[in-house]
Amino acid sequence: MTEPSYAFPPPPPTTLGIRDSAARFPVHRVYCVGRNYAAHAREMGHDPDREPPFFFLKNPDDLVEAGTPVPYPPQTADLHHEVELVVALGSGGSDIAAEDALGHVYGYAVGLDLTRRDVQAEAKKAARPWATAKAFAASAPISAIVPVAAIGHPATGRLTATVNGAPRQDGDIADMIWSVPEIIAHLSRWFVLAPGDLIFTGTPAGVGGLTRGDIVTATIEGIGTLDVAIT
């Protein structure tokens, strides 16, 4: 077979570490769920009882593995942290039933959805997309993926975020408005899901601003801890 030629070298694939494994997890797409914790929805000025889940995307190369510093992004004066449970899919499909959804999950990780909050606020006012607020370089720090084979499917677990040791966010994944199976089922009605897809599942209340020099520590009970330095 003839090898394809390219106008320039293609970028390397985005992959993530897997806990206690030499193998790597190849990333396909990165989906994010908006306002999936009632208290966070309220702190952002919304009524969580009226909204079905909605989604936005980040780019695979926005992911940053643990131990890699995150540069403070340009075009913002209000960078926020959002600690999230991340679901990593090992298989995909469309119109997945909620009762079958967990069978598609490879594992879980701790993630941060970094957000240009001032940019997002302006986008909301103008009814414009959130891409510049959410999908910028290094906007998705993430821990190593922990396989389902090691921990099962956690339905409860405290998730917290501290900045320089000071508490910021404190919640439990049991408080999600839409559960992991429901998220996968709903998302698969809009997109054909695939192996390697990641789903950031939303954040609890307590999001707040970051400055250069800050250290964010995000933890989910039973899954792990992610330390991120803002430079």
Accessible surface in RSA format (square Angstrom, percent):
REM  Atomic radii and reference values for relative SASA: ProtOr
REM  Chains: A
REM  Algorithm: Lee & Richards
REM  Probe-radius: 1.40
REM  Slices: 20
REM RES _ NUM      All-atoms   Total-Side   Main-Chain    Non-polar    All polar
REM                ABS   REL    ABS   REL    ABS   REL    ABS   REL    ABS   REL
RES MET A   1   234.02 121.2 150.42  99.6  83.60 199.0 125.56 106.8 108.46 143.7
RES THR A   2   126.82  90.2 103.37 104.8  23.45  55.9  73.31  98.5  53.51  80.9
RES GLU A   3   145.00  83.2 129.92  98.3  15.09  35.9  60.28 116.6  84.73  69.2
RES PRO A   4    86.93  63.4  64.28  58.6  22.65  82.4  74.83  61.8  12.10  75.2
RES SER A   5   111.06  93.8  80.88 107.9  30.18  69.5  49.99 106.4  61.07  85.6
RES TYR A   6   135.43  63.2 100.58  57.2  34.85  90.7  75.93  57.1  59.50  73.3
RES ALA A   7   106.86  98.2  53.94  83.2  52.92 120.4  66.61  93.8  40.25 106.6
RES PHE A   8   146.54  73.3 137.69  85.3   8.85  23.0 143.88  87.2   2.67   7.6
RES PRO A   9   115.91  84.5 100.22  91.4  15.68  57.0 104.81  86.5  11.09  68.9
RES PRO A  10    72.37  52.7  55.79  50.9  16.58  60.3  58.19  48.0  14.18  88.1
RES PRO A  11   110.32  80.4  90.90  82.9  19.42  70.6  97.02  80.1  13.30  82.7
RES PRO A  12   114.38  83.4  96.74  88.2  17.63  64.1 103.07  85.1  11.31  70.3
RES PRO A  13   112.66  82.1  88.47  80.6  24.19  87.9  99.91  82.5  12.75  79.2
RES THR A  14    34.70  24.7  23.70  24.0  11.00  26.2  17.36  23.3  17.34  26.2
RES THR A  15    40.35  28.7  31.36  31.8   8.99  21.4  18.11  24.3  22.24  33.6
RES LEU A  16     2.27   1.3   2.27   1.6   0.00   0.0   2.27   1.6   0.00   0.0
RES GLY A  17    13.92  17.2   0.00   N/A  13.92  17.2  13.78  37.8   0.14   0.3
RES ILE A  18    13.68   7.8   6.71   5.0   6.97  16.8   6.72   4.8   6.96  18.9
RES ARG A  19    97.65  41.0  88.76  45.2   8.89  21.2  43.91  60.0  53.74  32.6
RES ASP A  20   139.94  98.0  89.65  89.2  50.29 118.9  44.00 103.6  95.94  95.7
RES SER A  21    57.33  48.4  26.20  35.0  31.13  71.7  23.42  49.9  33.90  47.5
RES ALA A  22   109.36 100.6  69.48 107.2  39.88  90.7  80.60 113.5  28.76  76.2
RES ALA A  23    57.61  53.0  43.94  67.8  13.66  31.1  54.26  76.4   3.35   8.9
RES ARG A  24   115.76  48.6  95.78  48.8  19.97  47.5  52.73  72.1  63.02  38.2
RES PHE A  25    10.15   5.1   9.69   6.0   0.46   1.2  10.15   6.2   0.00   0.0
RES PRO A  26    85.59  62.4  84.10  76.7   1.50   5.4  84.10  69.4   1.50   9.3
RES VAL A  27    19.32  12.7   0.00   0.0  19.32  46.5   0.57   0.5  18.75  50.8
RES HIS A  28    76.00  41.5  61.76  42.9  14.23  36.4  42.26  43.6  33.74  39.3
RES ARG A  29    94.44  39.7  93.90  47.9   0.54   1.3  16.81  23.0  77.62  47.0
RES VAL A  30     0.10   0.1   0.03   0.0   0.07   0.2   0.03   0.0   0.07   0.2
RES TYR A  31     0.00   0.0   0.00   0.0   0.00   0.0   0.00   0.0   0.00   0.0
RES CYS A  32     0.73   0.6   0.73   0.8   0.00   0.0   0.73   1.9   0.00   0.0
RES VAL A  33     4.29   2.8   0.40   0.4   3.89   9.4   0.40   0.3   3.89  10.5
RES GLY A  34     7.85   9.7   0.00   N/A   7.85   9.7   5.00  13.7   2.85   6.4
RES ARG A  35    41.33  17.4  27.42  14.0  13.91  33.1   6.50   8.9  34.84  21.1
RES ASN A  36     0.54   0.4   0.04   0.0   0.50   1.2   0.50   1.2   0.03   0.0
RES TYR A  37     4.22   2.0   4.22   2.4   0.00   0.0   4.22   3.2   0.00   0.0
RES ALA A  38    31.45  28.9  29.29  45.2   2.16   4.9  29.29  41.2   2.16   5.7
RES ALA A  39    55.52  51.0  47.20  72.8   8.32  18.9  49.68  70.0   5.84  15.5
RES HIS A  40     8.85   4.8   8.85   6.2   0.00   0.0   0.96   1.0   7.89   9.2
RES ALA A  41     0.09   0.1   0.09   0.1   0.00   0.0   0.09   0.1   0.00   0.0
RES ARG A  42   139.69  58.7 122.45  62.4  17.25  41.1  56.91  77.8  82.78  50.2
RES GLU A  43    79.40  45.6  39.44  29.8  39.96  95.2  34.24  66.2  45.16  36.9
RES MET A  44    45.95  23.8  26.47  17.5  19.48  46.4  22.56  19.2  23.40  31.0
RES GLY A  45    66.07  81.5   0.00   N/A  66.07  81.5  35.57  97.6  30.50  68.3
RES HIS A  46    56.55  30.9  44.63  31.0  11.92  30.5  37.31  38.5  19.23  22.4
RES ASP A  47    60.89  42.6  49.57  49.3  11.31  26.8  28.44  66.9  32.45  32.4
RES PRO A  48     7.97   5.8   1.99   1.8   5.98  21.7   3.65   3.0   4.31  26.8
RES ASP A  49   123.11  86.2  85.50  85.1  37.61  88.9  32.66  76.9  90.46  90.2
RES ARG A  50   198.62  83.4 166.85  85.1  31.77  75.6  57.71  78.9 140.91  85.4
RES GLU A  51    52.90  30.4  42.99  32.5   9.91  23.6  25.56  49.4  27.34  22.3
RES PRO A  52    86.94  63.4  80.99  73.8   5.95  21.6  82.72  68.3   4.22  26.2
RES PRO A  53     9.49   6.9   0.00   0.0   9.49  34.5   3.05   2.5   6.44  40.0
RES PHE A  54    60.20  30.1  57.56  35.7   2.65   6.9  60.20  36.5   0.00   0.0
RES PHE A  55    39.95  20.0  11.25   7.0  28.70  74.7  11.25   6.8  28.70  82.1
RES PHE A  56    26.07  13.0  21.53  13.3   4.54  11.8  26.07  15.8   0.00   0.0
RES LEU A  57    75.65  42.1  63.44  45.4  12.21  30.7  63.44  44.6  12.21  32.9
RES LYS A  58     4.27   2.1   0.04   0.0   4.23  10.1   0.35   0.3   3.92   4.2
RES ASN A  59    68.12  47.0  67.55  65.3   0.57   1.4   7.89  19.0  60.23  58.2
RES PRO A  60    40.47  29.5  40.47  36.9   0.00   0.0  40.47  33.4   0.00   0.0
RES ASP A  61   111.30  78.0  88.82  88.4  22.48  53.2  37.50  88.3  73.80  73.6
RES ASP A  62     5.31   3.7   5.31   5.3   0.00   0.0   0.00   0.0   5.31   5.3
RES LEU A  63    19.68  11.0   1.24   0.9  18.44  46.4   1.40   1.0  18.28  49.2
RES VAL A  64    14.34   9.4  10.77   9.7   3.57   8.6  14.28  12.4   0.06   0.2
RES GLU A  65    61.05  35.0  55.95  42.3   5.09  12.1  24.11  46.6  36.93  30.2
RES ALA A  66    57.70  53.1  33.73  52.1  23.97  54.5  35.41  49.9  22.29  59.1
RES GLY A  67    73.72  90.9   0.00   N/A  73.72  90.9  42.69 117.2  31.03  69.5
RES THR A  68    68.89  49.0  63.28  64.1   5.62  13.4  41.45  55.7  27.45  41.5
RES PRO A  69    76.78  56.0  67.92  61.9   8.85  32.2  69.03  57.0   7.75  48.2
RES VAL A  70     1.05   0.7   1.05   0.9   0.00   0.0   1.05   0.9   0.00   0.0
RES PRO A  71    77.69  56.6  75.77  69.1   1.92   7.0  75.77  62.6   1.92  11.9
RES TYR A  72    29.37  13.7  18.14  10.3  11.23  29.2  12.77   9.6  16.60  20.5
RES PRO A  73     8.26   6.0   3.38   3.1   4.88  17.7   6.60   5.5   1.65  10.3
RES PRO A  74    94.46  68.8  82.62  75.3  11.85  43.1  94.34  77.9   0.12   0.8
RES GLN A  75   151.00  84.4 123.36  90.2  27.64  65.8  46.66  99.3 104.35  79.1
RES THR A  76    22.46  16.0   0.00   0.0  22.46  53.5   4.95   6.6  17.51  26.5
RES ALA A  77    94.46  86.9  62.51  96.5  31.96  72.7  67.83  95.5  26.64  70.6
RES ASP A  78    49.31  34.5  47.49  47.3   1.83   4.3  13.23  31.1  36.08  36.0
RES LEU A  79     0.04   0.0   0.00   0.0   0.04   0.1   0.00   0.0   0.04   0.1
RES HIS A  80    25.35  13.9  25.35  17.6   0.00   0.0  19.31  19.9   6.04   7.0
RES HIS A  81     0.00   0.0   0.00   0.0   0.00   0.0   0.00   0.0   0.00   0.0
RES GLU A  82     6.89   4.0   6.89   5.2   0.00   0.0   0.00   0.0   6.89   5.6
RES VAL A  83     0.00   0.0   0.00   0.0   0.00   0.0   0.00   0.0   0.00   0.0
RES GLU A  84     2.56   1.5   2.56   1.9   0.00   0.0   0.00   0.0   2.56   2.1
RES LEU A  85     0.21   0.1   0.21   0.2   0.00   0.0   0.21   0.2   0.00   0.0
RES VAL A  86     0.41   0.3   0.38   0.3   0.03   0.1   0.38   0.3   0.03   0.1
RES VAL A  87     0.84   0.5   0.84   0.8   0.00   0.0   0.84   0.7   0.00   0.0
RES ALA A  88     0.43   0.4   0.43   0.7   0.00   0.0   0.43   0.6   0.00   0.0
RES LEU A  89     0.05   0.0   0.00   0.0   0.05   0.1   0.00   0.0   0.05   0.1
RES GLY A  90    38.34  47.3   0.00   N/A  38.34  47.3  17.47  47.9  20.86  46.7
RES SER A  91    43.36  36.6  43.11  57.5   0.25   0.6  35.88  76.4   7.48  10.5
RES GLY A  92    22.68  28.0   0.00   N/A  22.68  28.0   3.63  10.0  19.05  42.7
RES GLY A  93    24.80  30.6   0.00   N/A  24.80  30.6  23.79  65.3   1.01   2.3
RES SER A  94    62.05  52.4  42.54  56.8  19.51  44.9  10.75  22.9  51.30  71.9
RES ASP A  95   110.88  77.7  85.83  85.4  25.05  59.2  32.16  75.7  78.72  78.5
RES ILE A  96    16.20   9.2   6.51   4.8   9.70  23.4  11.71   8.4   4.49  12.2
RES ALA A  97    39.68  36.5  27.13  41.9  12.55  28.5  36.82  51.9   2.86   7.6
RES ALA A  98    38.92  35.8  31.15  48.1   7.77  17.7  31.44  44.3   7.48  19.8
RES GLU A  99   151.56  87.0 110.48  83.6  41.08  97.8  63.75 123.3  87.81  71.7
RES ASP A 100    84.88  59.5  75.47  75.1   9.41  22.2  24.11  56.7  60.77  60.6
RES ALA A 101     0.00   0.0   0.00   0.0   0.00   0.0   0.00   0.0   0.00   0.0
RES LEU A 102    57.31  31.9  55.32  39.6   2.00   5.0  55.32  38.8   2.00   5.4
RES GLY A 103    71.41  88.1   0.00   N/A  71.41  88.1  38.61 106.0  32.80  73.5
RES HIS A 104    37.29  20.4  36.01  25.0   1.28   3.3  24.09  24.8  13.20  15.4
RES VAL A 105    12.64   8.3   0.00   0.0  12.64  30.5   0.32   0.3  12.32  33.4
RES TYR A 106    79.17  37.0  71.23  40.5   7.94  20.7  57.89  43.5  21.28  26.2
RES GLY A 107     0.00   0.0   0.00   N/A   0.00   0.0   0.00   0.0   0.00   0.0
RES TYR A 108     1.55   0.7   1.55   0.9   0.00   0.0   0.10   0.1   1.45   1.8
RES ALA A 109     0.49   0.4   0.49   0.8   0.00   0.0   0.49   0.7   0.00   0.0
RES VAL A 110     0.00   0.0   0.00   0.0   0.00   0.0   0.00   0.0   0.00   0.0
RES GLY A 111     0.00   0.0   0.00   N/A   0.00   0.0   0.00   0.0   0.00   0.0
RES LEU A 112     0.00   0.0   0.00   0.0   0.00   0.0   0.00   0.0   0.00   0.0
RES ASP A 113     0.85   0.6   0.85   0.8   0.00   0.0   0.00   0.0   0.85   0.8
RES LEU A 114     0.21   0.1   0.21   0.1   0.00   0.0   0.21   0.1   0.00   0.0
RES THR A 115     0.00   0.0   0.00   0.0   0.00   0.0   0.00   0.0   0.00   0.0
RES ARG A 116    22.40   9.4  22.40  11.4   0.00   0.0   0.30   0.4  22.10  13.4
RES ARG A 117    21.27   8.9  21.19  10.8   0.08   0.2  18.57  25.4   2.70   1.6
RES ASP A 118    49.04  34.4  42.67  42.5   6.37  15.1  35.81  84.3  13.23  13.2
RES VAL A 119    34.78  22.9  30.93  28.0   3.84   9.3  33.96  29.5   0.82   2.2
RES GLN A 120     4.91   2.7   4.91   3.6   0.00   0.0   0.18   0.4   4.72   3.6
RES ALA A 121    42.72  39.3  38.10  58.8   4.62  10.5  41.58  58.6   1.14   3.0
RES GLU A 122   103.46  59.4 100.55  76.1   2.91   6.9  46.63  90.2  56.82  46.4
RES ALA A 123     9.93   9.1   5.89   9.1   4.04   9.2   9.21  13.0   0.71   1.9
RES LYS A 124    66.59  32.5  44.18  27.1  22.41  53.4  42.42  38.2  24.18  25.8
RES LYS A 125   164.05  80.0 123.13  75.6  40.92  97.4  89.17  80.3  74.88  79.8
RES ALA A 126    48.60  44.7  21.58  33.3  27.02  61.5  32.75  46.1  15.85  42.0
RES ALA A 127    98.00  90.1  59.59  92.0  38.40  87.4  71.12 100.2  26.87  71.2
RES ARG A 128   163.88  68.8 154.57  78.8   9.31  22.2  39.39  53.8 124.49  75.4
RES PRO A 129   112.54  82.0  94.20  85.9  18.35  66.7 105.46  87.1   7.08  44.0
RES TRP A 130    43.20  17.3  37.88  18.3   5.32  12.5  27.83  14.8  15.37  24.9
RES ALA A 131    62.35  57.3  53.15  82.0   9.20  20.9  58.43  82.3   3.92  10.4
RES THR A 132    89.35  63.5  83.80  85.0   5.55  13.2  76.45 102.7  12.89  19.5
RES ALA A 133     0.05   0.0   0.05   0.1   0.00   0.0   0.05   0.1   0.00   0.0
RES LYS A 134     6.16   3.0   6.16   3.8   0.00   0.0   0.96   0.9   5.19   5.5
RES ALA A 135    24.23  22.3   9.32  14.4  14.91  33.9   9.33  13.1  14.90  39.5
RES PHE A 136    17.79   8.9  11.36   7.0   6.43  16.7  17.79  10.8   0.00   0.0
RES ALA A 137    80.39  73.9  66.49 102.6  13.91  31.6  68.31  96.2  12.08  32.0
RES ALA A 138    13.19  12.1  10.39  16.0   2.80   6.4  10.72  15.1   2.47   6.5
RES SER A 139     0.00   0.0   0.00   0.0   0.00   0.0   0.00   0.0   0.00   0.0
RES ALA A 140     0.00   0.0   0.00   0.0   0.00   0.0   0.00   0.0   0.00   0.0
RES PRO A 141     1.19   0.9   1.19   1.1   0.00   0.0   1.19   1.0   0.00   0.0
RES ILE A 142     0.53   0.3   0.05   0.0   0.48   1.2   0.05   0.0   0.48   1.3
RES SER A 143    11.15   9.4   9.08  12.1   2.07   4.8   9.24  19.7   1.91   2.7
RES ALA A 144    42.70  39.3  31.88  49.2  10.82  24.6  34.04  47.9   8.66  22.9
RES ILE A 145     0.14   0.1   0.14   0.1   0.00   0.0   0.14   0.1   0.00   0.0
RES VAL A 146     1.82   1.2   1.82   1.6   0.00   0.0   1.82   1.6   0.00   0.0
RES PRO A 147    24.25  17.7  24.25  22.1   0.00   0.0  24.25  20.0   0.00   0.0
RES VAL A 148    32.85  21.6  29.55  26.8   3.30   8.0  29.55  25.7   3.30   9.0
RES ALA A 149   106.66  98.1  60.61  93.5  46.04 104.7  72.94 102.7  33.72  89.3
RES ALA A 150    66.73  61.4  27.05  41.8  39.68  90.3  36.61  51.6  30.12  79.8
RES ILE A 151    51.80  29.5  20.17  15.0  31.63  76.2  30.28  21.8  21.51  58.4
RES GLY A 152    29.74  36.7   0.00   N/A  29.74  36.7  25.97  71.3   3.77   8.5
RES HIS A 153    68.27  37.3  42.63  29.6  25.64  65.6  31.78  32.8  36.49  42.5
RES PRO A 154    31.95  23.3  14.02  12.8  17.93  65.2  24.32  20.1   7.63  47.4
RES ALA A 155    79.77  73.3  59.92  92.5  19.85  45.2  68.40  96.3  11.36  30.1
RES THR A 156    90.67  64.5  80.93  82.0   9.74  23.2  48.30  64.9  42.37  64.1
RES GLY A 157     4.29   5.3   0.00   N/A   4.29   5.3   4.13  11.3   0.16   0.3
RES ARG A 158   130.82  54.9 128.96  65.7   1.87   4.5  40.47  55.3  90.35  54.8
RES LEU A 159     0.00   0.0   0.00   0.0   0.00   0.0   0.00   0.0   0.00   0.0
RES THR A 160    26.72  19.0  26.72  27.1   0.00   0.0  14.26  19.2  12.46  18.8
RES ALA A 161     0.20   0.2   0.00   0.0   0.20   0.5   0.00   0.0   0.20   0.5
RES THR A 162    33.75  24.0  33.75  34.2   0.00   0.0  28.89  38.8   4.86   7.3
RES VAL A 163     6.42   4.2   3.65   3.3   2.77   6.7   3.65   3.2   2.77   7.5
RES ASN A 164    94.26  65.0  57.89  55.9  36.37  87.6  37.67  90.7  56.59  54.7
RES GLY A 165    64.29  79.3   0.00   N/A  64.29  79.3  35.24  96.7  29.05  65.1
RES ALA A 166    52.78  48.5  48.04  74.1   4.74  10.8  52.41  73.8   0.37   1.0
RES PRO A 167   118.82  86.6  99.14  90.4  19.67  71.5  99.78  82.4  19.03 118.3
RES ARG A 168    88.67  37.2  64.74  33.0  23.93  57.0  22.37  30.6  66.30  40.2
RES GLN A 169     2.66   1.5   0.00   0.0   2.66   6.3   0.54   1.1   2.12   1.6
RES ASP A 170    86.87  60.8  58.49  58.2  28.38  67.1  28.30  66.6  58.57  58.4
RES GLY A 171    15.24  18.8   0.00   N/A  15.24  18.8  13.67  37.5   1.57   3.5
RES ASP A 172    40.14  28.1  40.14  39.9   0.00   0.0  17.09  40.2  23.04  23.0
RES ILE A 173     4.79   2.7   1.32   1.0   3.47   8.4   1.32   1.0   3.47   9.4
RES ALA A 174    58.01  53.3  26.77  41.3  31.24  71.1  31.83  44.8  26.18  69.4
RES ASP A 175    85.46  59.9  70.66  70.3  14.80  35.0  23.89  56.2  61.57  61.4
RES MET A 176    24.96  12.9   8.90   5.9  16.06  38.2   8.90   7.6  16.06  21.3
RES ILE A 177    61.01  34.7  32.58  24.3  28.42  68.5  39.80  28.7  21.21  57.5
RES TRP A 178    73.16  29.4  73.16  35.4   0.00   0.0  71.39  38.1   1.77   2.9
RES SER A 179    45.77  38.7  42.22  56.3   3.55   8.2  39.26  83.6   6.51   9.1
RES VAL A 180    10.03   6.6   8.65   7.8   1.38   3.3   8.72   7.6   1.32   3.6
RES PRO A 181    31.33  22.8  31.33  28.6   0.00   0.0  31.33  25.9   0.00   0.0
RES GLU A 182    72.24  41.5  68.96  52.2   3.27   7.8  19.93  38.6  52.30  42.7
RES ILE A 183     1.00   0.6   1.00   0.7   0.00   0.0   1.00   0.7   0.00   0.0
RES ILE A 184     0.39   0.2   0.39   0.3   0.00   0.0   0.39   0.3   0.00   0.0
RES ALA A 185     3.45   3.2   3.44   5.3   0.01   0.0   3.44   4.8   0.01   0.0
RES HIS A 186    31.12  17.0  31.12  21.6   0.00   0.0  23.58  24.3   7.54   8.8
RES LEU A 187     0.00   0.0   0.00   0.0   0.00   0.0   0.00   0.0   0.00   0.0
RES SER A 188     2.11   1.8   0.00   0.0   2.11   4.9   0.00   0.0   2.11   3.0
RES ARG A 189   152.97  64.2 120.39  61.4  32.58  77.6  39.94  54.6 113.03  68.5
RES TRP A 190   178.88  71.8 147.94  71.6  30.94  72.6 145.78  77.7  33.10  53.7
RES PHE A 191    70.50  35.3  63.47  39.3   7.03  18.3  70.13  42.5   0.38   1.1
RES VAL A 192   103.98  68.4  96.55  87.4   7.43  17.9  96.55  83.9   7.43  20.2
RES LEU A 193     3.81   2.1   0.00   0.0   3.81   9.6   0.00   0.0   3.81  10.3
RES ALA A 194    20.81  19.1  20.30  31.3   0.51   1.2  20.81  29.3   0.00   0.0
RES PRO A 195    84.63  61.7  73.71  67.2  10.92  39.7  74.05  61.1  10.58  65.8
RES GLY A 196     3.67   4.5   0.00   N/A   3.67   4.5   1.53   4.2   2.15   4.8
RES ASP A 197     0.00   0.0   0.00   0.0   0.00   0.0   0.00   0.0   0.00   0.0
RES LEU A 198     0.00   0.0   0.00   0.0   0.00   0.0   0.00   0.0   0.00   0.0
RES ILE A 199     0.74   0.4   0.74   0.6   0.00   0.0   0.74   0.5   0.00   0.0
RES PHE A 200     0.00   0.0   0.00   0.0   0.00   0.0   0.00   0.0   0.00   0.0
RES THR A 201     0.27   0.2   0.27   0.3   0.00   0.0   0.27   0.4   0.00   0.0
RES GLY A 202     1.92   2.4   0.00   N/A   1.92   2.4   1.92   5.3   0.00   0.0
RES THR A 203     2.22   1.6   1.57   1.6   0.65   1.5   1.57   2.1   0.65   1.0
RES PRO A 204     6.46   4.7   6.29   5.7   0.18   0.6   6.46   5.3   0.00   0.0
RES ALA A 205    31.44  28.9  27.17  41.9   4.28   9.7  27.17  38.3   4.28  11.3
RES GLY A 206    24.59  30.3   0.00   N/A  24.59  30.3  21.57  59.2   3.03   6.8
RES VAL A 207    22.60  14.9   4.95   4.5  17.65  42.5   4.95   4.3  17.65  47.9
RES GLY A 208    13.29  16.4   0.00   N/A  13.29  16.4  13.29  36.5   0.00   0.0
RES GLY A 209    31.46  38.8   0.00   N/A  31.46  38.8  17.54  48.1  13.92  31.2
RES LEU A 210     5.22   2.9   0.00   0.0   5.22  13.1   0.26   0.2   4.96  13.3
RES THR A 211    87.50  62.2  86.77  88.0   0.73   1.7  72.64  97.6  14.86  22.5
RES ARG A 212   162.03  68.0 138.83  70.8  23.20  55.2  50.38  68.9 111.65  67.7
RES GLY A 213    59.09  72.9   0.00   N/A  59.09  72.9  38.55 105.8  20.54  46.0
RES ASP A 214    15.52  10.9  15.44  15.4   0.07   0.2   0.00   0.0  15.52  15.5
RES ILE A 215    75.59  43.0  74.87  55.8   0.71   1.7  74.87  53.9   0.71   1.9
RES VAL A 216     0.00   0.0   0.00   0.0   0.00   0.0   0.00   0.0   0.00   0.0
RES THR A 217    38.75  27.6  37.93  38.5   0.82   1.9  23.99  32.2  14.76  22.3
RES ALA A 218     0.00   0.0   0.00   0.0   0.00   0.0   0.00   0.0   0.00   0.0
RES THR A 219    42.96  30.6  42.96  43.5   0.00   0.0  34.82  46.8   8.14  12.3
RES ILE A 220     0.97   0.6   0.03   0.0   0.94   2.3   0.03   0.0   0.94   2.6
RES GLU A 221   108.84  62.5  98.44  74.5  10.40  24.8  43.84  84.8  65.00  53.1
RES GLY A 222    58.38  72.0   0.00   N/A  58.38  72.0  42.47 116.5  15.91  35.6
RES ILE A 223     6.02   3.4   0.39   0.3   5.63  13.6   1.55   1.1   4.47  12.1
RES GLY A 224    28.58  35.2   0.00   N/A  28.58  35.2  27.31  74.9   1.27   2.8
RES THR A 225    71.76  51.0  45.63  46.3  26.13  62.3  28.73  38.6  43.03  65.1
RES LEU A 226     0.74   0.4   0.33   0.2   0.41   1.0   0.74   0.5   0.00   0.0
RES ASP A 227    80.50  56.4  70.10  69.8  10.40  24.6  26.21  61.7  54.29  54.1
RES VAL A 228     3.94   2.6   2.83   2.6   1.10   2.7   3.79   3.3   0.15   0.4
RES ALA A 229    33.14  30.5  29.13  45.0   4.01   9.1  29.13  41.0   4.01  10.6
RES ILE A 230     1.31   0.7   0.04   0.0   1.28   3.1   0.04   0.0   1.28   3.5
RES THR A 231    75.31  53.6  55.26  56.0  20.05  47.8  63.11  84.8  12.20  18.4
END  Absolute sums over single chains surface
CHAIN  1 A    10831.7       8057.5       2774.3       6535.9       4295.8
END  Absolute sums over all chains
TOTAL         10831.7       8057.5       2774.3       6535.9       4295.8
